[in-house]
């Protein structure tokens, strides 16, 4: 019998399958997220970034050395960069508190602060549908669900989002301008911020000179270029305004919005990144900028907040570094005024707040229903010669729960009623307040110390002497104020007046309280206190 030299059909099929598997593995090794090609690209990018940062460091040092005050001048930095790289290889932009440097060959830009520190490196934003939040940066459709949230990639997207909620202005659909006739609350919808945005940077716009949004800042004769609209006149229109409110979930994804600028349009405005929210969640965003009002805001429902002006719901993991300078009712770094159950969690105010009327706080200005504030702190000074000023909460007529908080900000101006390191005043109809694991080291300027016009290291004034105020495991410095609560004896509360700070002892006391709470309080979400090197007081 003749011997067969060929391969069988089964063997051929097996061989083909093996070759296909090996080919798939090879493609994955080459093209996958951790593949050779992507790894090589990442390594190349890392090398370029390191080289660009070295060039920036050298040029910045030379620019600082040329100024008698150690400042960085735009033109001087440009000259130094031209020496390092050659003409046309970089371009410097002045964007307010920082400079931005574009490397033209890599299309990568860097932010440099006033001290010469290189803050970050970013790639130029590419968004195929600017002004259309229902598309991702590549043009794919989004439905606003939790898994496919609407996306904000540029200032155009943020402006369109604001217009859609507020029921006025323009939006863009498939590149076409659409006039908006009615507001959209985005109920049960999700919106995500995908990049850092800077209203003063051309790199945060797809086209900073576009005029098709029309007049947004109240000055129809200024040319209507988008960056001009956002940074002059009345500036950005808060998300949720007048008769419209936001009722969804906004996730900042730990991004920062810089150089936000807003100015009131009438004498009864609500201002903030978000103007009005209801039963919403705003989370994981940092806002830097300035909000001002001109004239007296006569409507007693007006308010201003760095994150939210007026609202209910949850504000989580937000930082406000917004300078607020107003004459109105309710001002704060995080939430200006709360009207229906709010929780403020893991939030920080760094900005200075100036308000000449009433209800001013580092975290919340005015609370009219149940409010819970925990794991929050204020470092910003609060300047007010008006009523009800507090390092954390200005004024409340509802039920207040404040836990695991601290205030370092000063309240330096005299005022007529209620100035406290944690709470300014509890109103006539207040349902009381619980303050636990809190301290105030900010300086409180005392005016009068009777119960009607009090100042306190923890709480300034109780409008009703029978209002329940429970303070536990809390501290204040004697140098900040002579009493914990205006016109009350410290012996009425579980509070200690300290002549000086003992950070280690306070840290231990606070953390022990969290671990061993015996009154049924849920402390599972309370942050653990720590002491960083060189820090004079415990933080978290």
SENU-131122 format. One record per residue (C-alpha): residue in three letters; residue number from 1; x, y, z. Coordinates in pm, 1 decimal, always signed. Each point is the difference from the previous one (the first is absolute). Layout:
residues N
("ala",NUM,(X,Y,Z));
...
//
This chain:
residues 540
("unk",1,(+0.0,+0.0,+0.0));
("unk",2,(+129.4,+348.2,-97.5));
("unk",3,(+84.3,+229.7,+297.7));
("unk",4,(-194.9,+329.4,+23.4));
("unk",5,(+225.7,+309.3,+23.4));
("unk",6,(-270.7,+276.7,+22.2));
("unk",7,(-178.5,+128.6,+309.2));
("unk",8,(-351.4,-102.0,+91.1));
("unk",9,(-295.2,+241.5,-12.8));
("unk",10,(-31.9,-8.0,+381.9));
("unk",11,(+368.8,+82.8,+41.4));
("unk",12,(-37.8,+287.6,-246.6));
("unk",13,(-296.2,+143.9,+191.5));
("unk",14,(+185.8,-28.7,+331.6));
("unk",15,(+302.6,+173.7,-151.7));
("unk",16,(-213.3,+287.1,-130.3));
("unk",17,(-169.6,+44.4,+341.4));
("unk",18,(+337.1,+7.6,+175.8));
("unk",19,(+130.2,+257.6,-249.8));
("unk",20,(-311.5,+216.3,+54.5));
("unk",21,(+44.4,-16.1,+378.5));
("unk",22,(+365.5,+96.2,-31.9));
("unk",23,(-92.1,+284.0,-235.9));
("unk",24,(-260.9,+130.5,+248.2));
("unk",25,(+252.9,-16.7,+282.0));
("unk",26,(+255.0,+180.4,-214.1));
("unk",27,(-244.1,+278.2,-88.2));
("unk",28,(-94.8,+33.8,+366.0));
("unk",29,(+364.7,+14.6,+103.3));
("unk",30,(+63.1,+264.6,-263.2));
("unk",31,(-320.6,+205.3,+11.1));
("unk",32,(-165.6,-56.7,+341.3));
("unk",33,(-18.7,+258.8,+274.0));
("unk",34,(+321.3,-141.1,+142.3));
("unk",35,(+134.4,-108.7,-336.4));
("unk",36,(+345.2,+61.8,-141.7));
("unk",37,(-111.9,+277.3,-236.4));
("unk",38,(-195.4,+186.3,+268.1));
("unk",39,(+278.0,-53.9,+252.3));
("unk",40,(+249.2,+138.2,-249.4));
("unk",41,(-224.7,+300.3,-62.9));
("unk",42,(-36.9,+57.0,+374.7));
("unk",43,(+376.2,-21.1,+44.9));
("unk",44,(+48.0,+248.0,-285.0));
("unk",45,(-256.5,+237.7,+152.6));
("unk",46,(+164.7,-29.2,+342.9));
("unk",47,(+337.7,+83.7,-151.3));
("unk",48,(-141.7,+300.9,-186.3));
("unk",49,(-178.9,+128.1,+310.7));
("unk",50,(+318.1,-32.5,+207.0));
("unk",51,(+197.9,+189.9,-262.9));
("unk",52,(-264.7,+272.8,-30.1));
("unk",53,(-19.0,+41.4,+376.4));
("unk",54,(+378.4,+33.6,+15.3));
("unk",55,(-13.8,+271.5,-267.1));
("unk",56,(-279.2,+177.3,+191.3));
("unk",57,(+187.1,-19.9,+330.5));
("unk",58,(+312.2,+153.6,-148.5));
("unk",59,(-187.1,+275.2,-186.6));
("unk",60,(-219.2,+79.8,+301.0));
("unk",61,(+298.8,+30.2,+233.4));
("unk",62,(+166.0,+237.3,-245.5));
("unk",63,(-318.7,+207.8,-33.9));
("unk",64,(-42.6,+30.9,+377.6));
("unk",65,(+362.5,+106.4,+40.5));
("unk",66,(-56.6,+292.5,-236.2));
("unk",67,(-278.5,+158.3,+206.6));
("unk",68,(+87.2,+198.9,+312.5));
("unk",69,(-310.9,-136.4,+175.2));
("unk",70,(+46.7,-357.3,-119.8));
("unk",71,(-307.2,+10.5,-221.8));
("unk",72,(-39.8,-187.2,-326.4));
("unk",73,(-73.4,+234.6,-288.9));
("unk",74,(-162.6,-154.6,-307.6));
("unk",75,(+229.3,+162.9,-257.5));
("unk",76,(+312.7,-73.4,+203.7));
("unk",77,(-93.5,-366.6,+31.7));
("unk",78,(-67.1,-15.3,-374.5));
("unk",79,(+347.4,+139.6,-71.6));
("unk",80,(+162.5,-256.0,+228.0));
("unk",81,(-194.0,-284.7,-160.7));
("unk",82,(+102.5,+119.0,-346.1));
("unk",83,(+363.2,-20.6,+114.1));
("unk",84,(-52.6,-356.3,+118.8));
("unk",85,(-208.9,-135.7,-287.5));
("unk",86,(+24.3,+243.1,-291.5));
("unk",87,(-256.9,+246.6,-128.5));
("unk",88,(-349.4,-133.5,-65.1));
("unk",89,(+43.3,-320.7,+202.4));
("unk",90,(-194.9,+136.4,+300.2));
("unk",91,(-269.4,+258.9,+67.3));
("unk",92,(-76.8,+160.1,+339.5));
("unk",93,(-350.0,+108.5,+105.7));
("unk",94,(-102.1,+207.1,+303.4));
("unk",95,(-315.3,-151.6,+153.0));
("unk",96,(-37.6,+195.3,+322.2));
("unk",97,(+172.8,-156.0,+299.1));
("unk",98,(+202.9,-234.4,-218.7));
("unk",99,(+190.7,-8.1,-326.0));
("unk",100,(-49.2,-272.4,-257.9));
("unk",101,(+273.3,-117.5,-233.1));
("unk",102,(-79.3,-187.9,-320.6));
("unk",103,(+262.8,-222.6,-163.8));
("unk",104,(-112.8,+27.4,-360.6));
("unk",105,(+156.5,-322.3,-129.3));
("unk",106,(-155.0,-231.0,+259.0));
("unk",107,(-322.7,+202.9,+43.7));
("unk",108,(+49.2,-28.8,+374.3));
("unk",109,(-34.5,+291.2,+241.2));
("unk",110,(+100.7,+66.7,+359.9));
("unk",111,(-130.6,+227.6,+274.0));
("unk",112,(+249.2,+195.2,+212.8));
("unk",113,(-106.4,+176.4,+320.1));
("unk",114,(+121.5,+340.0,+119.3));
("unk",115,(+279.9,-164.0,+201.9));
("unk",116,(+138.8,-179.3,-304.4));
("unk",117,(-136.7,-342.6,+90.3));
("unk",118,(-101.9,-215.2,-295.5));
("unk",119,(-353.1,-100.6,+92.6));
("unk",120,(-95.5,-245.8,-270.3));
("unk",121,(+37.7,-122.1,-356.6));
("unk",122,(-300.2,-33.9,-228.4));
("unk",123,(-73.7,-96.3,-355.9));
("unk",124,(-208.2,+228.9,-218.6));
("unk",125,(-369.8,-87.4,+30.2));
("unk",126,(-149.4,-165.2,-305.5));
("unk",127,(-381.3,+0.1,-4.2));
("unk",128,(-173.3,-74.1,-328.4));
("unk",129,(-331.0,+146.4,+121.0));
("unk",130,(+70.5,+302.9,+221.5));
("unk",131,(-317.5,+126.9,+162.4));
("unk",132,(-172.8,-340.8,-21.1));
("unk",133,(+16.6,-188.1,+331.4));
("unk",134,(-195.0,-292.5,-147.2));
("unk",135,(+313.4,-103.0,-193.6));
("unk",136,(+334.2,-112.7,+136.2));
("unk",137,(+324.7,+150.8,-131.0));
("unk",138,(-3.4,-239.2,-296.5));
("unk",139,(-361.9,+66.4,-95.7));
("unk",140,(-156.5,-311.7,+152.3));
("unk",141,(-354.9,+41.6,+134.7));
("unk",142,(-63.7,+15.0,+376.9));
("unk",143,(-333.3,-44.8,+178.1));
("unk",144,(+74.2,+157.8,+339.4));
("unk",145,(-29.2,-329.3,+186.1));
("unk",146,(+235.9,-94.7,+282.3));
("unk",147,(+204.0,-215.1,-238.6));
("unk",148,(-7.5,+250.5,-286.9));
("unk",149,(-18.8,+345.8,+161.2));
("unk",150,(-9.3,+317.6,-203.8));
("unk",151,(+355.4,+136.8,-29.2));
("unk",152,(+160.0,+342.4,+31.1));
("unk",153,(+328.5,+31.7,-188.6));
("unk",154,(+31.3,+373.9,-55.7));
("unk",155,(-142.2,+339.3,+100.1));
("unk",156,(-245.6,-23.1,-291.9));
("unk",157,(-146.3,-314.7,+159.0));
("unk",158,(-26.0,+165.1,+341.2));
("unk",159,(-174.8,+305.5,-146.4));
("unk",160,(-245.6,-217.5,-193.0));
("unk",161,(-71.6,-202.2,+315.3));
("unk",162,(-75.3,+321.2,+189.6));
("unk",163,(-223.6,+125.3,-281.3));
("unk",164,(-188.7,-329.2,-13.3));
("unk",165,(-77.4,+7.2,+372.9));
("unk",166,(-88.4,+370.0,-4.9));
("unk",167,(-228.4,-22.7,-302.4));
("unk",168,(+162.7,+275.7,-204.0));
("unk",169,(+279.3,+62.7,-247.8));
("unk",170,(+149.9,-247.6,-243.9));
("unk",171,(+117.3,-359.5,-12.4));
("unk",172,(+148.6,-203.7,-283.0));
("unk",173,(-125.3,-322.7,-153.9));
("unk",174,(+211.3,-160.7,-272.2));
("unk",175,(+172.2,+332.1,-50.4));
("unk",176,(-325.6,+190.2,-49.3));
("unk",177,(-102.1,+292.5,+220.9));
("unk",178,(-324.5,-67.3,+187.9));
("unk",179,(-188.1,+268.3,+195.0));
("unk",180,(-115.3,-121.7,+342.2));
("unk",181,(-360.3,+80.5,+93.2));
("unk",182,(-46.8,-191.8,+326.7));
("unk",183,(+216.0,-109.5,+291.4));
("unk",184,(+102.3,-360.5,+61.6));
("unk",185,(+45.0,-124.2,+357.8));
("unk",186,(+198.9,-313.8,-97.5));
("unk",187,(-197.7,-199.5,+253.6));
("unk",188,(+161.2,-342.0,+59.0));
("unk",189,(+267.6,+90.9,-254.9));
("unk",190,(+377.7,+3.2,+47.0));
("unk",191,(+252.3,+253.5,-123.1));
("unk",192,(+378.3,-44.9,+20.4));
("unk",193,(+278.0,+256.4,-26.5));
("unk",194,(+278.7,-170.7,-195.1));
("unk",195,(+282.1,+258.7,+15.6));
("unk",196,(+125.5,+298.0,+197.2));
("unk",197,(-143.8,+323.3,-137.3));
("unk",198,(+131.3,+355.7,+23.0));
("unk",199,(-227.1,+280.6,-116.3));
("unk",200,(+305.8,+217.3,-71.4));
("unk",201,(+187.9,-259.5,-204.9));
("unk",202,(-42.7,-41.1,-375.6));
("unk",203,(+82.7,-368.3,+50.1));
("unk",204,(-328.4,-56.4,+187.4));
("unk",205,(-198.1,+108.8,-303.9));
("unk",206,(-17.5,-165.3,-337.6));
("unk",207,(-36.0,+351.2,-140.5));
("unk",208,(+30.8,+278.9,+257.0));
("unk",209,(-83.4,+263.9,-264.3));
("unk",210,(-328.1,-150.5,-118.8));
("unk",211,(-299.9,+234.3,+13.3));
("unk",212,(-289.1,-234.6,-78.6));
("unk",213,(-106.3,-30.3,+365.0));
("unk",214,(-96.6,+366.1,-23.4));
("unk",215,(-10.1,+247.6,+289.4));
("unk",216,(+47.8,-181.9,+331.3));
("unk",217,(+150.2,+267.1,+223.1));
("unk",218,(-248.8,+282.5,-39.7));
("unk",219,(+215.7,+204.2,-238.0));
("unk",220,(-124.4,-41.0,-355.2));
("unk",221,(+259.4,+243.4,-134.7));
("unk",222,(+318.6,-180.7,+109.3));
("unk",223,(+27.0,-228.1,-304.5));
("unk",224,(-148.4,-303.2,+180.1));
("unk",225,(+315.5,-214.8,-24.7));
("unk",226,(-55.3,-289.3,+239.2));
("unk",227,(+302.4,+59.1,+225.0));
("unk",228,(-92.3,+367.8,+28.5));
("unk",229,(-355.3,-98.9,+96.4));
("unk",230,(+126.8,-231.7,+273.8));
("unk",231,(+255.5,+233.9,+157.2));
("unk",232,(-160.2,+348.4,-16.6));
("unk",233,(-337.6,+160.1,+63.5));
("unk",234,(-223.0,-240.1,+191.4));
("unk",235,(+214.3,-298.5,-99.2));
("unk",236,(-115.1,-361.1,+19.3));
("unk",237,(-368.7,-66.4,+60.7));
("unk",238,(-40.3,-237.8,+297.6));
("unk",239,(-145.6,-343.7,-71.6));
("unk",240,(-355.1,+36.3,+128.9));
("unk",241,(-131.8,+355.1,-6.9));
("unk",242,(-324.4,+185.8,+73.7));
("unk",243,(-283.6,-249.9,-64.6));
("unk",244,(+218.2,-298.3,-90.8));
("unk",245,(+198.5,-239.9,+214.4));
("unk",246,(+237.3,-292.4,-48.6));
("unk",247,(-140.3,-331.0,+125.3));
("unk",248,(+260.1,-257.1,-106.5));
("unk",249,(+347.9,-121.4,+94.8));
("unk",250,(+310.0,+195.8,-94.3));
("unk",251,(+334.5,-179.5,+38.0));
("unk",252,(+307.8,+219.9,-32.9));
("unk",253,(+225.7,-309.6,-2.7));
("unk",254,(+248.8,+193.6,+217.6));
("unk",255,(+53.3,+266.7,-265.5));
("unk",256,(+41.5,+372.9,+59.7));
("unk",257,(-187.5,+292.4,-149.1));
("unk",258,(+220.9,+310.1,+16.1));
("unk",259,(-70.5,+372.3,-43.5));
("unk",260,(-374.8,-33.5,+36.3));
("unk",261,(-139.0,+354.5,-7.4));
("unk",262,(-357.2,+101.1,+76.4));
("unk",263,(-169.9,+332.5,+66.0));
("unk",264,(-365.4,+55.7,+77.7));
("unk",265,(-234.6,+92.8,-282.5));
("unk",266,(-275.4,+142.6,+222.6));
("unk",267,(-38.7,+80.8,+368.7));
("unk",268,(-152.7,-344.2,+70.5));
("unk",269,(+244.9,-258.7,-133.7));
("unk",270,(+121.2,-342.0,+117.1));
("unk",271,(+363.1,-60.9,-92.2));
("unk",272,(+255.7,-283.6,+7.1));
("unk",273,(+131.1,-262.3,-239.8));
("unk",274,(-350.4,-137.2,+54.9));
("unk",275,(-261.3,+263.2,+72.6));
("unk",276,(-293.1,-217.4,+109.8));
("unk",277,(-9.8,-376.0,+57.3));
("unk",278,(-275.0,-222.3,+140.4));
("unk",279,(+52.5,-349.4,+139.5));
("unk",280,(+318.0,-13.8,-204.2));
("unk",281,(+353.0,-124.3,+49.5));
("unk",282,(+300.5,+215.1,-83.3));
("unk",283,(+329.3,-173.0,+67.6));
("unk",284,(+374.0,-14.9,-54.8));
("unk",285,(+65.0,+343.9,-143.5));
("unk",286,(+226.7,+289.7,+95.6));
("unk",287,(-103.3,+352.7,-96.9));
("unk",288,(+230.4,+302.2,-1.9));
("unk",289,(-103.1,+351.0,-92.0));
("unk",290,(-194.9,+305.9,+107.8));
("unk",291,(-368.4,+79.7,+52.9));
("unk",292,(-108.6,+358.4,+60.5));
("unk",293,(-322.1,+194.9,+25.4));
("unk",294,(-61.6,+359.3,-86.1));
("unk",295,(-245.4,+185.3,+218.3));
("unk",296,(-228.6,-142.6,+264.8));
("unk",297,(-173.3,-330.2,-70.5));
("unk",298,(-349.2,+83.7,+123.0));
("unk",299,(-162.1,-342.2,-35.6));
("unk",300,(+41.2,-185.7,+329.1));
("unk",301,(+19.3,-329.6,-190.6));
("unk",302,(+317.4,+98.4,-181.9));
("unk",303,(+320.1,-180.3,+92.6));
("unk",304,(+351.2,-78.0,-119.5));
("unk",305,(+217.6,-309.2,+34.8));
("unk",306,(+329.1,-96.3,-159.8));
("unk",307,(-146.9,-339.2,-94.8));
("unk",308,(-378.5,+49.9,+36.5));
("unk",309,(-194.7,+318.1,+65.4));
("unk",310,(-334.0,-141.8,+114.8));
("unk",311,(-112.9,-357.1,+31.8));
("unk",312,(-62.3,-338.8,+152.6));
("unk",313,(+163.0,-340.0,-40.9));
("unk",314,(+360.6,-108.7,+43.2));
("unk",315,(+325.2,+182.9,-59.5));
("unk",316,(+292.5,-240.2,+35.1));
("unk",317,(+379.3,+33.1,-31.5));
("unk",318,(-9.3,+358.1,-125.7));
("unk",319,(+253.6,+278.4,+50.3));
("unk",320,(-78.9,+367.3,-39.2));
("unk",321,(+281.2,+248.1,-48.6));
("unk",322,(-234.7,+274.5,-114.1));
("unk",323,(+25.4,+358.4,+117.4));
("unk",324,(-354.1,+107.8,+83.8));
("unk",325,(-74.4,+370.8,+33.9));
("unk",326,(-371.6,+69.4,+33.7));
("unk",327,(-277.3,+192.0,+168.2));
("unk",328,(-270.5,-261.5,+38.8));
("unk",329,(-177.7,-263.1,+208.5));
("unk",330,(+197.0,-322.0,+36.4));
("unk",331,(+361.3,-39.4,-108.7));
("unk",332,(+243.2,-288.2,+43.1));
("unk",333,(+283.6,-184.5,-164.7));
("unk",334,(-203.0,-315.8,-68.6));
("unk",335,(-377.7,+65.7,+31.3));
("unk",336,(-138.3,+350.7,+34.7));
("unk",337,(-348.7,-97.4,+113.8));
("unk",338,(-167.7,-333.8,+75.2));
("unk",339,(-375.8,-33.4,-29.3));
("unk",340,(-85.3,-369.7,+27.0));
("unk",341,(+225.3,-262.5,+156.9));
("unk",342,(+363.5,+17.3,-99.4));
("unk",343,(+313.3,-196.8,+77.7));
("unk",344,(+340.9,+158.1,-39.3));
("unk",345,(+269.1,-266.7,+15.0));
("unk",346,(+380.9,+20.9,-30.1));
("unk",347,(-4.2,+361.8,-118.0));
("unk",348,(+248.5,+284.3,+42.5));
("unk",349,(-10.8,+376.8,-33.6));
("unk",350,(+326.4,+183.3,-67.9));
("unk",351,(-137.6,+327.5,-134.4));
("unk",352,(-57.6,+331.1,+173.6));
("unk",353,(-367.5,+89.8,+44.4));
("unk",354,(-122.7,+358.7,+30.7));
("unk",355,(-370.2,+61.8,+67.2));
("unk",356,(-138.9,+316.9,+149.1));
("unk",357,(-346.2,-125.8,+90.7));
("unk",358,(-83.1,-332.9,+165.7));
("unk",359,(+41.9,-379.4,+15.1));
("unk",360,(+362.7,-54.3,-95.5));
("unk",361,(+195.6,-321.7,+57.9));
("unk",362,(+312.5,-177.2,-116.2));
("unk",363,(-191.4,-311.1,-111.5));
("unk",364,(-373.4,+91.3,+13.2));
("unk",365,(-142.5,+351.1,+24.2));
("unk",366,(-361.2,-56.0,+100.2));
("unk",367,(-191.6,-319.2,+81.2));
("unk",368,(-380.6,-12.8,+2.5));
("unk",369,(-55.6,-375.1,+41.0));
("unk",370,(+201.2,-299.8,+118.1));
("unk",371,(+366.2,+31.2,-87.9));
("unk",372,(+284.8,-239.9,+70.0));
("unk",373,(+359.6,+114.7,-31.7));
("unk",374,(+285.6,-239.7,+66.9));
("unk",375,(+365.7,-45.0,-88.9));
("unk",376,(+18.1,+365.6,-107.6));
("unk",377,(+225.3,+293.2,+81.4));
("unk",378,(+43.2,+368.3,-72.8));
("unk",379,(+330.8,+182.3,-42.0));
("unk",380,(-135.9,+318.1,-158.2));
("unk",381,(-53.1,+325.1,+189.1));
("unk",382,(-361.1,+115.9,+26.6));
("unk",383,(-38.1,+376.4,-3.0));
("unk",384,(-342.1,+129.2,+91.4));
("unk",385,(-142.2,+284.8,+203.2));
("unk",386,(-342.6,-157.3,-36.9));
("unk",387,(-196.8,-256.3,+194.7));
("unk",388,(+62.3,-371.9,+59.1));
("unk",389,(+354.0,-92.6,-94.1));
("unk",390,(+151.4,-344.7,+60.4));
("unk",391,(+319.2,-179.6,-96.3));
("unk",392,(-201.6,-303.6,-115.4));
("unk",393,(-368.3,+109.8,+1.1));
("unk",394,(-130.2,+355.1,+13.3));
("unk",395,(-364.3,-35.3,+103.8));
("unk",396,(-261.5,-272.4,+44.1));
("unk",397,(-370.1,-24.5,+68.2));
("unk",398,(-9.2,-377.2,-56.4));
("unk",399,(+172.6,-300.1,+157.1));
("unk",400,(+379.3,+1.0,-17.5));
("unk",401,(+244.0,-289.2,+31.6));
("unk",402,(+366.6,+97.3,-22.4));
("unk",403,(+264.6,-265.3,+58.9));
("unk",404,(+373.4,-31.5,-60.2));
("unk",405,(+63.9,+357.7,-110.8));
("unk",406,(+239.4,+283.2,+68.8));
("unk",407,(+39.2,+366.6,-71.1));
("unk",408,(+328.5,+189.1,-29.2));
("unk",409,(-141.4,+301.5,-185.2));
("unk",410,(-26.7,+330.3,+184.9));
("unk",411,(-318.3,+201.0,+42.0));
("unk",412,(+168.3,+335.8,+49.1));
("unk",413,(-267.1,+268.3,-38.3));
("unk",414,(-237.1,+111.7,+272.5));
("unk",415,(-362.4,-77.9,-59.0));
("unk",416,(-330.6,+42.7,+175.0));
("unk",417,(-118.9,-356.1,+54.5));
("unk",418,(+134.3,-352.2,+29.4));
("unk",419,(+361.1,-73.2,-86.3));
("unk",420,(+125.3,-351.5,+65.9));
("unk",421,(+295.3,-216.3,-91.6));
("unk",422,(-225.4,-289.6,-109.5));
("unk",423,(-355.5,+145.0,-7.9));
("unk",424,(-86.7,+368.4,-10.3));
("unk",425,(-361.8,-13.0,+122.9));
("unk",426,(-287.1,-238.9,+63.5));
("unk",427,(-327.4,+176.1,-86.3));
("unk",428,(-319.7,+50.3,+195.9));
("unk",429,(-165.0,-307.8,-152.6));
("unk",430,(+316.6,-211.5,-8.8));
("unk",431,(-44.6,-371.4,+68.7));
("unk",432,(+339.0,-6.9,+169.5));
("unk",433,(+350.8,-108.4,-84.7));
("unk",434,(+239.9,-284.6,+77.6));
("unk",435,(+369.5,+83.0,-28.0));
("unk",436,(+247.9,-284.2,+53.3));
("unk",437,(+373.6,-39.6,-54.6));
("unk",438,(+53.4,+361.1,-99.5));
("unk",439,(+246.5,+277.2,+67.3));
("unk",440,(+40.2,+366.7,-78.6));
("unk",441,(+336.4,+173.9,+0.3));
("unk",442,(-114.7,+292.1,-212.9));
("unk",443,(-9.0,+338.2,+168.5));
("unk",444,(-345.3,+134.0,+91.6));
("unk",445,(-31.2,+373.7,+58.6));
("unk",446,(-244.1,+53.9,+285.0));
("unk",447,(-251.3,+282.5,-2.1));
("unk",448,(-244.1,-66.8,+283.4));
("unk",449,(-17.0,-310.3,+214.6));
("unk",450,(-360.9,-5.5,+114.4));
("unk",451,(-215.4,-279.0,-139.6));
("unk",452,(-170.9,+227.4,-250.9));
("unk",453,(+317.5,+123.3,-164.9));
("unk",454,(+253.9,-268.2,+83.1));
("unk",455,(+329.3,-125.2,-131.2));
("unk",456,(+131.2,-349.0,+67.1));
("unk",457,(+294.7,-220.3,-83.1));
("unk",458,(-251.3,-269.1,-104.1));
("unk",459,(-340.9,+172.9,-35.5));
("unk",460,(-71.9,+371.6,+8.9));
("unk",461,(-366.8,+48.5,+73.1));
("unk",462,(-311.5,-188.8,+101.8));
("unk",463,(-299.7,+209.5,-102.6));
("unk",464,(-214.2,-208.3,+235.4));
("unk",465,(+161.2,-75.0,+334.9));
("unk",466,(-178.4,-336.9,+12.3));
("unk",467,(+139.8,-119.4,-333.4));
("unk",468,(+172.5,-334.7,+42.9));
("unk",469,(+371.2,+17.7,-73.8));
("unk",470,(+203.5,-314.5,+61.4));
("unk",471,(+378.6,+32.9,-21.6));
("unk",472,(+219.4,-305.1,+56.5));
("unk",473,(+371.5,-63.1,-11.7));
("unk",474,(+84.2,+341.4,-141.7));
("unk",475,(+264.8,+269.0,+50.5));
("unk",476,(+67.2,+367.2,-50.0));
("unk",477,(+293.9,+227.3,+78.0));
("unk",478,(-36.1,+253.9,+277.8));
("unk",479,(+176.0,+252.2,-221.2));
("unk",480,(-271.4,-42.9,-265.5));
("unk",481,(-291.6,+82.4,+231.6));
("unk",482,(-72.6,+9.4,+374.0));
("unk",483,(-299.0,-239.0,-10.2));
("unk",484,(-106.2,-307.7,-191.3));
("unk",485,(-354.6,+135.4,-43.1));
("unk",486,(-94.7,+365.1,+26.9));
("unk",487,(-136.2,+86.8,+347.6));
("unk",488,(+17.5,-363.2,+117.4));
("unk",489,(+231.5,-178.2,+238.2));
("unk",490,(+235.1,-261.1,-143.5));
("unk",491,(-105.1,-239.4,+276.4));
("unk",492,(-333.1,-44.8,-182.8));
("unk",493,(+177.3,-180.0,-284.4));
("unk",494,(+257.9,-270.8,-63.7));
("unk",495,(+247.1,+252.3,-132.7));
("unk",496,(+351.2,+101.4,+102.0));
("unk",497,(+156.2,+344.9,-14.4));
("unk",498,(+370.0,-37.0,-73.7));
("unk",499,(+273.9,+244.7,+86.6));
("unk",500,(+218.2,-161.3,-265.8));
("unk",501,(-20.8,-275.0,-257.8));
("unk",502,(+105.6,-357.2,+77.5));
("unk",503,(-47.4,-162.6,-338.6));
("unk",504,(+100.7,-352.0,+108.5));
("unk",505,(-242.1,-3.8,+290.4));
("unk",506,(-285.1,+134.4,-211.9));
("unk",507,(+67.3,-257.6,-270.4));
("unk",508,(-17.8,-281.0,+253.6));
("unk",509,(-319.4,+133.1,+160.0));
("unk",510,(-175.8,+46.6,-334.1));
("unk",511,(+94.7,-342.1,-136.2));
("unk",512,(-86.4,-174.6,+326.0));
("unk",513,(-343.5,+160.4,-13.6));
("unk",514,(-50.5,-127.6,-356.6));
("unk",515,(+107.4,-353.6,+88.7));
("unk",516,(-190.6,-23.3,+327.9));
("unk",517,(-319.2,+199.1,-57.8));
("unk",518,(-243.1,-121.1,+264.9));
("unk",519,(-313.0,+201.3,-86.2));
("unk",520,(-94.4,-194.9,-310.6));
("unk",521,(+140.8,+256.8,-243.5));
("unk",522,(+110.1,-156.4,-328.5));
("unk",523,(+366.2,+103.7,-32.8));
("unk",524,(+86.2,-236.1,-286.4));
("unk",525,(+41.3,+288.1,-245.9));
("unk",526,(+182.7,+235.4,+235.0));
("unk",527,(+352.9,+70.3,-115.3));
("unk",528,(+290.9,-94.4,+224.7));
("unk",529,(+201.0,+294.9,+129.3));
("unk",530,(+372.7,+27.5,-69.4));
("unk",531,(+290.8,+236.1,+55.0));
("unk",532,(+220.8,+86.8,-293.5));
("unk",533,(+361.4,+103.2,+43.9));
("unk",534,(+26.7,+361.6,+106.1));
("unk",535,(-376.5,+24.7,+62.9));
("unk",536,(-109.2,+170.5,+323.1));
("unk",537,(-343.0,-156.2,+17.8));
("unk",538,(-163.9,-331.3,-96.9));
("unk",539,(-158.5,-30.0,-343.1));
("unk",540,(-152.4,-273.6,-213.8));
//
